[in-house]
Amino acid sequence: MRPNTLRTLRRYHHYLGLFFAPMILLFSVSGALQTFRLQEARGYGGTPPNWIVWIASVHKDQGPPRPPRAEQPKPTGEAAKPRGEAERAGPKRPSPLPLKIFVVLLSIALCASTITGLVIALSIRSMRRVSIAMLVAGTIVPLVLLWI
């Protein structure tokens, strides 16, 4: 490739990375929390904090949390069996814990990589004003889109 083409690609990569960095961090953290179902009472071991419920809702439903719906009547007969009994009757499945740990490590690495990229991007003095503008826009635009 020609040097001008590489320079242009680098500049676009720089601006796109800054614009999407806030959401990359949000989705990475919320995904790690959801891996262990910490947004649910059964995963958290009680009522989860509002901030976990909020970012999980943004991650899963692209909006703030909604009030819970009225509960549906429970079925009777064969369908009324607790879910655990039906699962125990089938073949034994491998433990999901190793993959869950890997996903959390992936999330930590993605956050670290994103923060490192932000530090590097903001250290370039000749592009600092535009870089800060892209970072601010990448924070404000999703918030505006969340509320319209």
KEBADO-530654 format. One record per residue: residue in one letter; x, y, z of N, C-alpha, C in turn. Coordinates in Angstrom, 1 decimal, always signed. Atoms other than C-alpha are relative to their C-alpha. Example, Ala and Ser with C-alpha at 12.3 -4.5 7.8 and 13.67 -1.06 7.14 Angstrom:
<nodes>
@resn->A	n_east->+0.9	n_north->-1.2	n_up->+0.0	ca_east->+12.3	ca_north->-4.5	ca_up->+7.8	c_east->+0.9	c_north->+1.2	c_up->+0.0 .
@resn->S	n_east->-0.9	n_north->-1.1	n_up->+0.0	ca_east->+13.7	ca_north->-1.1	ca_up->+7.1	c_east->-0.8	c_north->+1.1	c_up->+0.8 .
</nodes>
This chain:
<nodes>
@resn->M	n_east->+0.8	n_north->-1.2	n_up->+0.0	ca_east->+0.0	ca_north->+0.0	ca_up->+0.0	c_east->+0.9	c_north->+1.2	c_up->+0.0 .
@resn->R	n_east->-0.7	n_north->-1.2	n_up->+0.0	ca_east->+1.0	ca_north->+3.5	ca_up->-0.5	c_east->+0.0	c_north->+0.7	c_up->+1.3 .
@resn->P	n_east->-0.1	n_north->-0.6	n_up->-1.3	ca_east->+2.1	ca_north->+5.6	ca_up->+2.5	c_east->-1.2	c_north->+0.9	c_up->+0.3 .
@resn->N	n_east->+1.2	n_north->-0.8	n_up->-0.2	ca_east->-0.8	ca_north->+8.0	ca_up->+2.0	c_east->-1.2	c_north->-0.8	c_up->+0.4 .
@resn->T	n_east->+1.1	n_north->+0.9	n_up->-0.3	ca_east->-3.3	ca_north->+5.2	ca_up->+2.1	c_east->+0.1	c_north->-0.5	c_up->+1.4 .
@resn->L	n_east->-0.2	n_north->+0.4	n_up->-1.4	ca_east->-1.8	ca_north->+3.8	ca_up->+5.3	c_east->-0.3	c_north->+1.1	c_up->+1.0 .
@resn->R	n_east->+0.2	n_north->-1.1	n_up->-0.9	ca_east->-1.8	ca_north->+7.2	ca_up->+6.9	c_east->-1.5	c_north->+0.3	c_up->+0.1 .
@resn->T	n_east->+1.4	n_north->-0.2	n_up->-0.1	ca_east->-5.5	ca_north->+7.7	ca_up->+6.0	c_east->-0.7	c_north->-1.1	c_up->+0.8 .
@resn->L	n_east->+0.6	n_north->+1.2	n_up->-0.8	ca_east->-6.4	ca_north->+4.2	ca_up->+7.3	c_east->+0.3	c_north->+0.2	c_up->+1.5 .
@resn->R	n_east->-0.3	n_north->-0.2	n_up->-1.4	ca_east->-4.6	ca_north->+5.0	ca_up->+10.5	c_east->-0.8	c_north->+1.1	c_up->+0.7 .
@resn->R	n_east->+0.8	n_north->-1.1	n_up->-0.5	ca_east->-6.4	ca_north->+8.3	ca_up->+10.9	c_east->-1.5	c_north->-0.5	c_up->+0.3 .
@resn->Y	n_east->+1.3	n_north->+0.5	n_up->-0.2	ca_east->-9.8	ca_north->+6.6	ca_up->+10.4	c_east->-0.1	c_north->-1.0	c_up->+1.2 .
@resn->H	n_east->+0.0	n_north->+1.0	n_up->-1.1	ca_east->-8.9	ca_north->+3.8	ca_up->+12.8	c_east->+0.1	c_north->+0.8	c_up->+1.4 .
@resn->H	n_east->-0.2	n_north->-0.9	n_up->-1.2	ca_east->-7.8	ca_north->+6.5	ca_up->+15.4	c_east->-1.4	c_north->+0.6	c_up->+0.4 .
@resn->Y	n_east->+1.2	n_north->-0.7	n_up->-0.3	ca_east->-11.1	ca_north->+8.4	ca_up->+15.1	c_east->-1.2	c_north->-1.0	c_up->+0.4 .
@resn->L	n_east->+1.1	n_north->+1.0	n_up->-0.3	ca_east->-13.4	ca_north->+5.3	ca_up->+15.0	c_east->+0.3	c_north->-0.6	c_up->+1.4 .
@resn->G	n_east->-0.3	n_north->+0.5	n_up->-1.3	ca_east->-11.6	ca_north->+3.9	ca_up->+18.0	c_east->-0.4	c_north->+0.9	c_up->+1.2 .
@resn->L	n_east->+0.4	n_north->-1.0	n_up->-1.0	ca_east->-12.1	ca_north->+7.1	ca_up->+20.0	c_east->-1.5	c_north->+0.1	c_up->+0.2 .
@resn->F	n_east->+1.4	n_north->-0.2	n_up->+0.0	ca_east->-15.7	ca_north->+7.4	ca_up->+19.0	c_east->-0.7	c_north->-1.2	c_up->+0.7 .
@resn->F	n_east->+0.7	n_north->+1.2	n_up->-0.6	ca_east->-16.6	ca_north->+3.8	ca_up->+20.0	c_east->+0.6	c_north->-0.5	c_up->+1.3 .
@resn->A	n_east->-0.7	n_north->+0.5	n_up->-1.2	ca_east->-14.3	ca_north->+3.4	ca_up->+23.0	c_east->-1.0	c_north->+0.0	c_up->+1.2 .
@resn->P	n_east->+0.9	n_north->+0.1	n_up->-1.1	ca_east->-17.0	ca_north->+4.4	ca_up->+25.6	c_east->-0.9	c_north->-1.1	c_up->+0.0 .
@resn->M	n_east->+0.9	n_north->+1.1	n_up->+0.1	ca_east->-19.4	ca_north->+1.9	ca_up->+24.3	c_east->+0.7	c_north->-1.4	c_up->+0.1 .
@resn->I	n_east->-0.8	n_north->+1.2	n_up->-0.1	ca_east->-16.7	ca_north->-0.8	ca_up->+24.0	c_east->+0.2	c_north->-0.3	c_up->+1.5 .
@resn->L	n_east->-0.2	n_north->+0.2	n_up->-1.5	ca_east->-16.0	ca_north->-0.3	ca_up->+27.7	c_east->-1.3	c_north->-0.4	c_up->+0.7 .
@resn->L	n_east->+1.3	n_north->+0.3	n_up->-0.7	ca_east->-19.7	ca_north->-0.3	ca_up->+28.7	c_east->-0.4	c_north->-1.5	c_up->-0.3 .
@resn->F	n_east->+0.5	n_north->+1.3	n_up->+0.4	ca_east->-20.5	ca_north->-3.5	ca_up->+26.7	c_east->+1.0	c_north->-1.1	c_up->+0.5 .
@resn->S	n_east->-1.0	n_north->+0.9	n_up->-0.6	ca_east->-17.3	ca_north->-5.2	ca_up->+27.9	c_east->-0.3	c_north->-0.3	c_up->+1.5 .
@resn->V	n_east->+0.2	n_north->+0.2	n_up->-1.5	ca_east->-18.0	ca_north->-4.6	ca_up->+31.6	c_east->-1.4	c_north->-0.7	c_up->+0.2 .
@resn->S	n_east->+1.4	n_north->+0.6	n_up->-0.2	ca_east->-21.8	ca_north->-5.4	ca_up->+31.3	c_east->+0.0	c_north->-1.4	c_up->-0.5 .
@resn->G	n_east->-0.1	n_north->+1.4	n_up->+0.5	ca_east->-21.0	ca_north->-8.6	ca_up->+29.3	c_east->+0.6	c_north->-0.9	c_up->+1.1 .
@resn->A	n_east->-0.7	n_north->+0.7	n_up->-1.0	ca_east->-18.6	ca_north->-9.7	ca_up->+32.0	c_east->-1.0	c_north->-0.3	c_up->+1.2 .
@resn->L	n_east->+0.9	n_north->+0.2	n_up->-1.1	ca_east->-21.2	ca_north->-9.1	ca_up->+34.7	c_east->-1.2	c_north->-1.0	c_up->-0.3 .
@resn->Q	n_east->+1.1	n_north->+0.9	n_up->+0.4	ca_east->-23.9	ca_north->-10.9	ca_up->+32.7	c_east->+0.4	c_north->-1.5	c_up->-0.1 .
@resn->T	n_east->-0.5	n_north->+1.3	n_up->+0.1	ca_east->-21.7	ca_north->-13.9	ca_up->+32.3	c_east->-0.3	c_north->-0.8	c_up->+1.2 .
@resn->F	n_east->+0.3	n_north->+0.7	n_up->-1.3	ca_east->-22.3	ca_north->-14.8	ca_up->+35.9	c_east->-1.4	c_north->+0.4	c_up->+0.5 .
@resn->R	n_east->+1.4	n_north->-0.4	n_up->-0.2	ca_east->-25.9	ca_north->-13.4	ca_up->+35.7	c_east->-0.1	c_north->+0.9	c_up->+1.3 .
@resn->L	n_east->+0.0	n_north->-0.9	n_up->-1.2	ca_east->-25.1	ca_north->-10.7	ca_up->+38.3	c_east->-1.1	c_north->+1.1	c_up->-0.1 .
@resn->Q	n_east->+1.1	n_north->-1.0	n_up->+0.1	ca_east->-28.0	ca_north->-8.5	ca_up->+36.9	c_east->-1.3	c_north->-0.7	c_up->+0.5 .
@resn->E	n_east->+1.2	n_north->+0.8	n_up->-0.5	ca_east->-30.5	ca_north->-11.2	ca_up->+38.2	c_east->+0.2	c_north->-0.3	c_up->+1.5 .
@resn->A	n_east->+0.0	n_north->+0.3	n_up->-1.5	ca_east->-31.4	ca_north->-11.8	ca_up->+41.9	c_east->+0.7	c_north->-1.4	c_up->+0.2 .
@resn->R	n_east->-0.6	n_north->+1.4	n_up->-0.3	ca_east->-30.4	ca_north->-15.5	ca_up->+41.6	c_east->+1.5	c_north->+0.0	c_up->-0.3 .
@resn->G	n_east->-1.4	n_north->+0.0	n_up->+0.3	ca_east->-27.0	ca_north->-14.7	ca_up->+40.2	c_east->+0.8	c_north->+0.9	c_up->+1.0 .
@resn->Y	n_east->-0.7	n_north->-1.0	n_up->-1.0	ca_east->-26.2	ca_north->-11.8	ca_up->+42.6	c_east->-0.1	c_north->-0.5	c_up->+1.4 .
@resn->G	n_east->+0.2	n_north->+0.5	n_up->-1.3	ca_east->-27.6	ca_north->-13.6	ca_up->+45.6	c_east->-0.8	c_north->+0.9	c_up->+0.9 .
@resn->G	n_east->+0.8	n_north->-1.0	n_up->-0.7	ca_east->-30.0	ca_north->-10.9	ca_up->+46.5	c_east->-0.4	c_north->+1.0	c_up->-1.1 .
@resn->T	n_east->+0.4	n_north->-1.0	n_up->+0.9	ca_east->-31.3	ca_north->-7.7	ca_up->+44.9	c_east->+1.3	c_north->+0.6	c_up->-0.6 .
@resn->P	n_east->-1.2	n_north->-0.6	n_up->+0.6	ca_east->-28.6	ca_north->-6.6	ca_up->+42.4	c_east->+0.0	c_north->+1.5	c_up->+0.1 .
@resn->P	n_east->+0.0	n_north->-1.4	n_up->+0.0	ca_east->-27.4	ca_north->-3.0	ca_up->+42.5	c_east->-0.6	c_north->+0.6	c_up->-1.3 .
@resn->N	n_east->+0.7	n_north->-0.6	n_up->+1.2	ca_east->-29.3	ca_north->-0.6	ca_up->+40.1	c_east->+0.9	c_north->+0.2	c_up->-1.1 .
@resn->W	n_east->-0.9	n_north->-0.3	n_up->+1.1	ca_east->-26.2	ca_north->+0.2	ca_up->+38.1	c_east->+0.3	c_north->-1.2	c_up->-0.8 .
@resn->I	n_east->-0.2	n_north->+1.3	n_up->+0.7	ca_east->-25.7	ca_north->-3.5	ca_up->+37.2	c_east->-1.2	c_north->-0.3	c_up->-0.8 .
@resn->V	n_east->+1.3	n_north->+0.3	n_up->+0.7	ca_east->-29.4	ca_north->-3.9	ca_up->+36.2	c_east->-0.1	c_north->+1.0	c_up->-1.2 .
@resn->W	n_east->+0.1	n_north->-1.0	n_up->+1.0	ca_east->-29.2	ca_north->-0.6	ca_up->+34.2	c_east->+0.9	c_north->-0.3	c_up->-1.2 .
@resn->I	n_east->-0.9	n_north->+0.2	n_up->+1.2	ca_east->-26.1	ca_north->-1.4	ca_up->+32.1	c_east->-0.3	c_north->-1.4	c_up->-0.7 .
@resn->A	n_east->+0.4	n_north->+1.3	n_up->+0.6	ca_east->-27.3	ca_north->-5.0	ca_up->+31.6	c_east->-1.2	c_north->+0.2	c_up->-0.9 .
@resn->S	n_east->+1.2	n_north->-0.3	n_up->+0.8	ca_east->-30.6	ca_north->-3.6	ca_up->+30.3	c_east->+0.4	c_north->+0.7	c_up->-1.3 .
@resn->V	n_east->-0.5	n_north->-0.7	n_up->+1.2	ca_east->-28.8	ca_north->-1.3	ca_up->+27.9	c_east->+0.7	c_north->-1.0	c_up->-0.9 .
@resn->H	n_east->-0.7	n_north->+1.0	n_up->+0.8	ca_east->-26.6	ca_north->-4.2	ca_up->+26.7	c_east->-1.0	c_north->-1.0	c_up->-0.6 .
@resn->K	n_east->+0.9	n_north->+1.0	n_up->+0.5	ca_east->-29.5	ca_north->-6.7	ca_up->+26.3	c_east->-1.2	c_north->+0.6	c_up->-0.8 .
@resn->D	n_east->+1.3	n_north->-0.5	n_up->+0.6	ca_east->-32.5	ca_north->-4.5	ca_up->+25.4	c_east->+0.2	c_north->+1.4	c_up->-0.7 .
@resn->Q	n_east->-0.3	n_north->-1.3	n_up->+0.6	ca_east->-30.8	ca_north->-1.3	ca_up->+24.1	c_east->-0.9	c_north->+1.1	c_up->+0.6 .
@resn->G	n_east->+0.8	n_north->-1.0	n_up->-0.6	ca_east->-32.7	ca_north->+0.8	ca_up->+26.6	c_east->+0.1	c_north->-0.2	c_up->+1.5 .
@resn->P	n_east->-0.1	n_north->+0.1	n_up->-1.4	ca_east->-33.1	ca_north->+1.5	ca_up->+30.3	c_east->-1.0	c_north->-1.1	c_up->+0.5 .
@resn->P	n_east->+0.9	n_north->+1.0	n_up->-0.6	ca_east->-34.8	ca_north->-1.1	ca_up->+32.6	c_east->-1.4	c_north->+0.3	c_up->-0.1 .
@resn->R	n_east->+1.4	n_north->-0.1	n_up->+0.0	ca_east->-38.5	ca_north->-1.6	ca_up->+32.2	c_east->-0.6	c_north->-0.6	c_up->+1.3 .
@resn->P	n_east->+0.6	n_north->+0.7	n_up->-1.1	ca_east->-40.8	ca_north->-2.4	ca_up->+35.1	c_east->-0.4	c_north->-1.4	c_up->-0.3 .
@resn->P	n_east->+0.3	n_north->+1.4	n_up->+0.3	ca_east->-41.4	ca_north->-6.1	ca_up->+35.5	c_east->-1.5	c_north->-0.2	c_up->-0.3 .
@resn->R	n_east->+1.4	n_north->+0.3	n_up->+0.4	ca_east->-44.5	ca_north->-7.6	ca_up->+33.8	c_east->-0.6	c_north->-0.8	c_up->+1.1 .
@resn->A	n_east->+0.7	n_north->+0.8	n_up->-0.9	ca_east->-47.2	ca_north->-9.3	ca_up->+35.8	c_east->+0.4	c_north->-1.5	c_up->-0.3 .
@resn->E	n_east->-0.4	n_north->+1.4	n_up->+0.2	ca_east->-46.3	ca_north->-13.0	ca_up->+36.4	c_east->-1.2	c_north->-0.8	c_up->-0.7 .
@resn->Q	n_east->+1.0	n_north->+0.8	n_up->+0.7	ca_east->-48.0	ca_north->-15.5	ca_up->+34.1	c_east->-0.3	c_north->-1.2	c_up->+1.0 .
@resn->P	n_east->+0.3	n_north->+1.1	n_up->-0.8	ca_east->-49.9	ca_north->-18.4	ca_up->+35.8	c_east->+0.9	c_north->-1.2	c_up->-0.3 .
@resn->K	n_east->-0.9	n_north->+1.1	n_up->+0.2	ca_east->-47.7	ca_north->-21.5	ca_up->+36.3	c_east->-0.8	c_north->-1.2	c_up->-0.6 .
@resn->P	n_east->+0.7	n_north->+1.1	n_up->+0.6	ca_east->-48.6	ca_north->-24.5	ca_up->+34.1	c_east->-0.1	c_north->-1.2	c_up->+1.0 .
@resn->T	n_east->+0.2	n_north->+1.1	n_up->-0.9	ca_east->-49.8	ca_north->-27.7	ca_up->+35.7	c_east->+0.4	c_north->-1.3	c_up->-0.8 .
@resn->G	n_east->-0.3	n_north->+1.3	n_up->+0.6	ca_east->-49.0	ca_north->-31.4	ca_up->+35.0	c_east->+1.5	c_north->-0.1	c_up->-0.4 .
@resn->E	n_east->-1.4	n_north->+0.4	n_up->+0.5	ca_east->-45.8	ca_north->-32.5	ca_up->+33.0	c_east->+0.8	c_north->+1.3	c_up->-0.1 .
@resn->A	n_east->-0.7	n_north->-1.2	n_up->+0.3	ca_east->-44.9	ca_north->-28.9	ca_up->+32.1	c_east->+0.4	c_north->+0.7	c_up->+1.3 .
@resn->A	n_east->-0.3	n_north->-0.7	n_up->-1.3	ca_east->-44.9	ca_north->-27.9	ca_up->+35.8	c_east->+1.2	c_north->-0.5	c_up->+0.7 .
@resn->K	n_east->-1.2	n_north->+0.5	n_up->-0.7	ca_east->-41.8	ca_north->-29.9	ca_up->+36.7	c_east->+1.1	c_north->+1.1	c_up->+0.0 .
@resn->P	n_east->-1.0	n_north->-1.0	n_up->+0.0	ca_east->-39.0	ca_north->-27.7	ca_up->+37.9	c_east->+1.1	c_north->-0.2	c_up->-1.0 .
@resn->R	n_east->-1.0	n_north->+0.1	n_up->+1.1	ca_east->-36.4	ca_north->-27.0	ca_up->+35.3	c_east->+1.2	c_north->-0.9	c_up->+0.3 .
@resn->G	n_east->-1.2	n_north->+0.8	n_up->-0.4	ca_east->-33.6	ca_north->-28.6	ca_up->+37.3	c_east->-0.2	c_north->-1.5	c_up->-0.2 .
@resn->E	n_east->+0.3	n_north->+1.4	n_up->+0.2	ca_east->-35.3	ca_north->-32.0	ca_up->+37.2	c_east->+0.1	c_north->-0.5	c_up->-1.4 .
@resn->A	n_east->+0.0	n_north->+0.3	n_up->+1.4	ca_east->-35.7	ca_north->-32.0	ca_up->+33.5	c_east->+1.5	c_north->+0.0	c_up->-0.5 .
@resn->E	n_east->-1.4	n_north->-0.1	n_up->+0.5	ca_east->-32.0	ca_north->-31.0	ca_up->+33.0	c_east->+0.8	c_north->-1.2	c_up->+0.6 .
@resn->R	n_east->-0.8	n_north->+1.1	n_up->-0.6	ca_east->-30.7	ca_north->-33.7	ca_up->+35.4	c_east->-0.3	c_north->-1.3	c_up->-0.7 .
@resn->A	n_east->+0.4	n_north->+1.3	n_up->+0.6	ca_east->-32.5	ca_north->-36.5	ca_up->+33.5	c_east->+0.9	c_north->-0.2	c_up->-1.3 .
@resn->G	n_east->-0.8	n_north->+0.1	n_up->+1.3	ca_east->-30.4	ca_north->-35.8	ca_up->+30.3	c_east->+1.4	c_north->-0.3	c_up->+0.3 .
@resn->P	n_east->-1.4	n_north->+0.3	n_up->-0.2	ca_east->-26.8	ca_north->-36.5	ca_up->+29.7	c_east->+0.8	c_north->+1.1	c_up->+0.7 .
@resn->K	n_east->-0.8	n_north->-1.0	n_up->-0.7	ca_east->-24.2	ca_north->-34.7	ca_up->+31.8	c_east->+0.7	c_north->+0.9	c_up->-0.9 .
@resn->R	n_east->-0.7	n_north->-1.0	n_up->+0.9	ca_east->-23.0	ca_north->-31.5	ca_up->+30.2	c_east->+1.2	c_north->+0.5	c_up->+0.7 .
@resn->P	n_east->-1.3	n_north->-0.5	n_up->-0.6	ca_east->-19.5	ca_north->-30.1	ca_up->+30.7	c_east->-0.3	c_north->+1.3	c_up->+0.8 .
@resn->S	n_east->+0.1	n_north->-1.2	n_up->-0.8	ca_east->-19.1	ca_north->-27.3	ca_up->+33.3	c_east->+0.2	c_north->+1.3	c_up->-0.8 .
@resn->P	n_east->-0.2	n_north->-1.2	n_up->+0.8	ca_east->-19.6	ca_north->-23.8	ca_up->+31.8	c_east->+1.0	c_north->+0.9	c_up->+0.7 .
@resn->L	n_east->-0.9	n_north->-0.9	n_up->-0.8	ca_east->-17.3	ca_north->-22.3	ca_up->+34.5	c_east->+1.3	c_north->+0.4	c_up->-0.7 .
@resn->P	n_east->-1.3	n_north->-0.4	n_up->+0.7	ca_east->-14.0	ca_north->-22.5	ca_up->+32.5	c_east->-0.3	c_north->+1.0	c_up->-1.2 .
@resn->L	n_east->+0.3	n_north->-0.9	n_up->+1.1	ca_east->-15.6	ca_north->-20.7	ca_up->+29.5	c_east->-0.4	c_north->+1.4	c_up->+0.6 .
@resn->K	n_east->+0.4	n_north->-1.3	n_up->-0.6	ca_east->-17.2	ca_north->-18.1	ca_up->+31.8	c_east->+1.2	c_north->+0.8	c_up->+0.5 .
@resn->I	n_east->-1.2	n_north->-0.6	n_up->-0.5	ca_east->-13.8	ca_north->-17.4	ca_up->+33.4	c_east->+0.8	c_north->+0.6	c_up->-1.2 .
@resn->F	n_east->-0.7	n_north->-0.5	n_up->+1.2	ca_east->-12.3	ca_north->-17.0	ca_up->+29.9	c_east->-0.7	c_north->+1.2	c_up->-0.5 .
@resn->V	n_east->+0.8	n_north->-1.1	n_up->+0.5	ca_east->-15.1	ca_north->-14.6	ca_up->+28.9	c_east->+0.3	c_north->+1.2	c_up->+0.9 .
@resn->V	n_east->-0.3	n_north->-1.2	n_up->-0.9	ca_east->-14.4	ca_north->-12.4	ca_up->+32.0	c_east->+1.4	c_north->+0.4	c_up->-0.3 .
@resn->L	n_east->-1.3	n_north->-0.4	n_up->+0.3	ca_east->-10.7	ca_north->-12.5	ca_up->+31.2	c_east->+0.1	c_north->+0.8	c_up->-1.3 .
@resn->L	n_east->+0.1	n_north->-0.7	n_up->+1.3	ca_east->-11.5	ca_north->-11.5	ca_up->+27.6	c_east->-0.5	c_north->+1.4	c_up->+0.2 .
@resn->S	n_east->+0.6	n_north->-1.3	n_up->-0.2	ca_east->-13.6	ca_north->-8.6	ca_up->+28.9	c_east->+1.1	c_north->+0.9	c_up->+0.7 .
@resn->I	n_east->-1.1	n_north->-0.8	n_up->-0.7	ca_east->-10.7	ca_north->-7.4	ca_up->+31.2	c_east->+1.0	c_north->+0.4	c_up->-1.0 .
@resn->A	n_east->-1.0	n_north->-0.3	n_up->+1.0	ca_east->-8.3	ca_north->-7.6	ca_up->+28.3	c_east->-0.5	c_north->+1.0	c_up->-1.0 .
@resn->L	n_east->+0.6	n_north->-1.0	n_up->+0.9	ca_east->-10.7	ca_north->-5.7	ca_up->+26.0	c_east->+0.0	c_north->+1.4	c_up->+0.7 .
@resn->C	n_east->+0.0	n_north->-1.3	n_up->-0.8	ca_east->-11.1	ca_north->-3.0	ca_up->+28.7	c_east->+1.5	c_north->+0.6	c_up->+0.0 .
@resn->A	n_east->-1.4	n_north->-0.5	n_up->-0.1	ca_east->-7.3	ca_north->-2.8	ca_up->+29.2	c_east->+0.5	c_north->+0.5	c_up->-1.4 .
@resn->S	n_east->-0.4	n_north->-0.4	n_up->+1.3	ca_east->-6.7	ca_north->-2.6	ca_up->+25.4	c_east->-0.6	c_north->+1.3	c_up->-0.4 .
@resn->T	n_east->+0.7	n_north->-1.3	n_up->+0.3	ca_east->-9.3	ca_north->+0.1	ca_up->+25.0	c_east->+0.6	c_north->+1.2	c_up->+0.7 .
@resn->I	n_east->-0.6	n_north->-1.1	n_up->-0.8	ca_east->-7.9	ca_north->+2.2	ca_up->+27.8	c_east->+1.4	c_north->+0.3	c_up->-0.5 .
@resn->T	n_east->-1.3	n_north->-0.2	n_up->+0.6	ca_east->-4.4	ca_north->+1.7	ca_up->+26.4	c_east->-0.1	c_north->+0.8	c_up->-1.3 .
@resn->G	n_east->+0.2	n_north->-0.7	n_up->+1.3	ca_east->-5.6	ca_north->+2.8	ca_up->+23.0	c_east->-0.4	c_north->+1.5	c_up->+0.2 .
@resn->L	n_east->+0.3	n_north->-1.4	n_up->-0.3	ca_east->-7.2	ca_north->+5.9	ca_up->+24.5	c_east->+1.2	c_north->+0.8	c_up->+0.5 .
@resn->V	n_east->-1.2	n_north->-0.7	n_up->-0.4	ca_east->-4.0	ca_north->+6.9	ca_up->+26.3	c_east->+0.9	c_north->+0.3	c_up->-1.1 .
@resn->I	n_east->-0.9	n_north->-0.3	n_up->+1.2	ca_east->-2.0	ca_north->+6.5	ca_up->+23.1	c_east->-0.6	c_north->+1.0	c_up->-0.9 .
@resn->A	n_east->+0.6	n_north->-0.9	n_up->+1.0	ca_east->-4.5	ca_north->+8.3	ca_up->+21.0	c_east->+0.0	c_north->+1.5	c_up->+0.6 .
@resn->L	n_east->+0.1	n_north->-1.3	n_up->-0.6	ca_east->-4.8	ca_north->+11.2	ca_up->+23.5	c_east->+1.4	c_north->+0.6	c_up->+0.2 .
@resn->S	n_east->-1.3	n_north->-0.5	n_up->-0.2	ca_east->-1.0	ca_north->+11.5	ca_up->+23.7	c_east->+0.6	c_north->+0.6	c_up->-1.2 .
@resn->I	n_east->-0.4	n_north->-0.6	n_up->+1.2	ca_east->-0.7	ca_north->+12.6	ca_up->+20.1	c_east->-0.5	c_north->+1.5	c_up->+0.0 .
@resn->R	n_east->+0.3	n_north->-1.4	n_up->-0.2	ca_east->-0.6	ca_north->+16.4	ca_up->+20.5	c_east->-0.7	c_north->+0.6	c_up->-1.2 .
@resn->S	n_east->+0.5	n_north->-0.6	n_up->+1.2	ca_east->-1.3	ca_north->+17.3	ca_up->+16.9	c_east->-1.5	c_north->-0.4	c_up->-0.3 .
@resn->M	n_east->+1.3	n_north->+0.4	n_up->+0.2	ca_east->-4.6	ca_north->+15.4	ca_up->+17.0	c_east->-0.9	c_north->+0.0	c_up->+1.2 .
@resn->R	n_east->+0.6	n_north->+0.0	n_up->-1.3	ca_east->-5.6	ca_north->+16.0	ca_up->+20.6	c_east->-1.4	c_north->+0.6	c_up->+0.0 .
@resn->R	n_east->+1.3	n_north->-0.6	n_up->+0.0	ca_east->-8.5	ca_north->+18.4	ca_up->+20.0	c_east->-1.1	c_north->-0.8	c_up->-0.7 .
@resn->V	n_east->+0.9	n_north->+0.9	n_up->+0.8	ca_east->-10.2	ca_north->+16.2	ca_up->+17.4	c_east->-0.2	c_north->-1.3	c_up->+0.8 .
@resn->S	n_east->+0.1	n_north->+1.2	n_up->-0.7	ca_east->-9.5	ca_north->+13.2	ca_up->+19.5	c_east->-0.9	c_north->+0.1	c_up->+1.2 .
@resn->I	n_east->+0.9	n_north->-0.3	n_up->-1.1	ca_east->-11.2	ca_north->+14.7	ca_up->+22.6	c_east->-1.4	c_north->+0.2	c_up->-0.5 .
@resn->A	n_east->+1.3	n_north->-0.2	n_up->+0.6	ca_east->-14.1	ca_north->+15.8	ca_up->+20.4	c_east->-0.6	c_north->-1.4	c_up->-0.4 .
@resn->M	n_east->+0.5	n_north->+1.3	n_up->+0.3	ca_east->-14.5	ca_north->+12.2	ca_up->+19.1	c_east->-0.4	c_north->-0.8	c_up->+1.2 .
@resn->L	n_east->+0.2	n_north->+0.8	n_up->-1.3	ca_east->-14.3	ca_north->+10.7	ca_up->+22.6	c_east->-1.3	c_north->+0.6	c_up->+0.7 .
@resn->V	n_east->+1.2	n_north->-0.6	n_up->-0.6	ca_east->-16.9	ca_north->+13.2	ca_up->+23.9	c_east->-1.3	c_north->-0.4	c_up->-0.9 .
@resn->A	n_east->+1.1	n_north->+0.4	n_up->+0.8	ca_east->-19.2	ca_north->+12.5	ca_up->+20.9	c_east->-0.4	c_north->-1.4	c_up->+0.1 .
@resn->G	n_east->+0.2	n_north->+1.4	n_up->-0.2	ca_east->-18.8	ca_north->+8.8	ca_up->+21.4	c_east->-0.7	c_north->-0.3	c_up->+1.4 .
@resn->T	n_east->+0.7	n_north->+0.2	n_up->-1.3	ca_east->-20.1	ca_north->+9.3	ca_up->+25.0	c_east->-1.4	c_north->+0.6	c_up->-0.1 .
@resn->I	n_east->+1.3	n_north->-0.7	n_up->+0.0	ca_east->-22.9	ca_north->+11.8	ca_up->+24.2	c_east->-1.0	c_north->-0.7	c_up->-1.0 .
@resn->V	n_east->+0.9	n_north->+0.5	n_up->+1.0	ca_east->-24.4	ca_north->+10.2	ca_up->+21.0	c_east->-0.7	c_north->-1.2	c_up->+0.6 .
@resn->P	n_east->+0.8	n_north->+1.2	n_up->-0.5	ca_east->-25.3	ca_north->+6.8	ca_up->+22.7	c_east->-1.0	c_north->+0.4	c_up->+1.1 .
@resn->L	n_east->+0.9	n_north->-0.5	n_up->-1.1	ca_east->-26.8	ca_north->+8.7	ca_up->+25.7	c_east->-1.2	c_north->+0.6	c_up->-0.6 .
@resn->V	n_east->+1.2	n_north->-0.7	n_up->+0.7	ca_east->-29.0	ca_north->+10.8	ca_up->+23.3	c_east->-0.8	c_north->-1.1	c_up->-0.6 .
@resn->L	n_east->+0.7	n_north->+1.1	n_up->+0.7	ca_east->-29.9	ca_north->+7.7	ca_up->+21.3	c_east->-0.8	c_north->-0.9	c_up->+1.0 .
@resn->L	n_east->+0.7	n_north->+0.8	n_up->-1.0	ca_east->-30.9	ca_north->+5.9	ca_up->+24.5	c_east->-1.3	c_north->+0.6	c_up->+0.5 .
@resn->W	n_east->+1.1	n_north->-0.6	n_up->-0.5	ca_east->-33.4	ca_north->+8.5	ca_up->+25.4	c_east->-1.0	c_north->+0.6	c_up->-1.0 .
@resn->I	n_east->+1.0	n_north->-0.5	n_up->+1.0	ca_east->-35.1	ca_north->+9.3	ca_up->+22.1	c_east->-0.9	c_north->-1.2	c_up->-0.5 .
</nodes>
